[in-house]
Amino acid sequence: MNDATTTRTGLLTAARAQHALLEVSLPRDPPLADHPQPAAQHFAARYAPSCFLDVGTACPLHCVYCSVVRGADDKDVRMEAREHLYMRMADAESVGIRKLTFIGGEPASRPDFLHLADVAHAMGFQDLILATKSVKLARPDFVAQLREHHISMVHLSLDSFDPAVLTQLLASKTAPKLLLAGLHELLAQQLELFLFAVLTRHNLPGLDDYVRQLAELQQRYGRPMTAIVSPLKMQSRADKNRETLVPRMSDLAVAVARAVDLAQQLDVTLIHKAIPPCLLPRHGDWALERYLVEGRIDLSDGQKLPAAPNPHLGKREACQRCTAEKLCPGVDVAYAAWQGWTEFTAI
């Protein structure tokens, strides 16, 4: 047995001793949509089955809606040790997962991020996905490095194309310009790209314009554009700023329904997630939950298991009688405690 095999076996043994279960995203096959949408199916097929690799909570931005827990005044930032990340990669690889998504915090802010990508590629991962909002994307050399270090897809967090709105959300005067420049750099260098937008009171009124900008980019670069939109998670800084940030869920659903219709007219793809089906009864075919499911894999025998219950999401007794109950992600319990349940009606 050579040194590389010995090291690999040691990593697998340590990984399985520490982690009995691996959290994964899996494609629904077949999709649970009345009329499955090819664009949504394509996104699910590109993204899953995959494993999220949480590299830590460090991030140079201070977005007002951030739901990542870092303690009071960001004093408890968590940075995962490199050896721990190696073991999580080994976990995923050992059960046949070939797609890995780097999440944080901001993964690109780690000095060893490109090294981690190289290690993942050497382990046999076929798709490395970077979930990011890094201003480093404005640098052509950094985007070129992503390619060189085997990043195959970027999931860019971009909540608006309006610099003024981004300034409010990012709490920065310089980051919006750099982030928008990074978007164009990714498109120019032809990295596969999906956008993700968190919906707040600041950017919800401009959601139709967001869709029109997607259409303009699609025409300009000759590439299909896909964006996923979602309510914010009322945790950490997002919860602290709820009074100025959080729209009524019913208002959010109306805006999303209109934007999905507009996206179809303009031939771009807008997928929504984490919105209870009772608020979007006629737009369920564009719900990400119909195409992807969160689950776990038992590392001891490879068995696929349901995801652990999410303590931040809940349902009331009436939800059990809803025809869409099995498809519903649930309601943010912090939102329900704040605004009540009157918006949510069983269908």
C-alpha positions, 0 to 999 in steps of 0.5 A: 500500500503506497503512502497516498493510499495509506493517507486516504484510508486514514482520512476515511477511517477518521471521517467515519469515526467522527461523522456517522451521517453526511448531509446531502442534496439529492435530485427528486426523480421524478420531480414532484411538479405537475408540469416539470420545467426543463430549466428547473430540472437542469438546475437540479441535475447540475447541482445534485447529488452534492454535499455542502462543505462549510468552511467557516463563518468568516466574511469580509462583508457585513450584509444587514440580512446575514443569517450566519451566526457569528456571535455578538459583533461578529466576535465568534467567527468560526474557521474550520480546520483544514484537516476537518475539511479533508475528512468531510470531503473523504466522507462525501467521496466514500459514498459516491458523491461527486459534486461539492459546494463550498459554503460559508461565510465567504469561502473565497476569503480563506487564504487556502481556498484554492488549495482546498479546491485542488484537494477536492479535485484530486479526490475525484470530485467532478463538479466543484461549486463556489457559493459566493459574494466575493468582491475578488470576482472583480479581478480577472486574475482571480476568476481565471484562477477559479478555472485553473483550480477546477471550480466548475460552477459559481453560485453568485449571491446577487440580490439586486442590479441596482447599486443603491439597493446593494449599498443598503443591503451590503452596508458598503459603498464599495462592494456593490460596484465590485460585485457587479463587476464580478458578475460581468467578469464571470460571464466574460470568462464563461464560468457556469453561473447561477444567481441567488437573491434573498428577498427583502423590503429593499429589493422586493419592489425591483424584482421585475427589473431584476428579471429584465436584467437577467434577460438583458444579460442573456441576450448580451452574453448569449448564455441562459440565465437562471436565478433562485429567489428566497425569503431571508432566514430570520436568524442572527443579523437578519433577525436583529434588523427584521423591522426594516428588512422583512416583508410580509410573506403574502406580499413577497409571494405576489411579487414572486408570482408576477416575476416568475410569469415575467421570466417565462415571457422573457425566456429566462429562468426564475426559481423560488425556494422556501415559500409555502405552497399555500402562498403560490398555489399556481406557481408550484412548478417553479419551486425548487423543493419540487426538484431537489430534496435535502437528505442524509447518507449513513456513512456506515452502509450508504443508506439514504435517509430523510434530512433532520428536522429543521428547528427554524421551520415549523407547521401548525396543526392545520398544515397536516390537512393541506394537500401540499403538506409533503411539499411544503418547506414549512414556515419560519418559526421566528416569522410566525411568532412575529407576524402570526399564521393568518397568511398561511391557509391549508389548500 
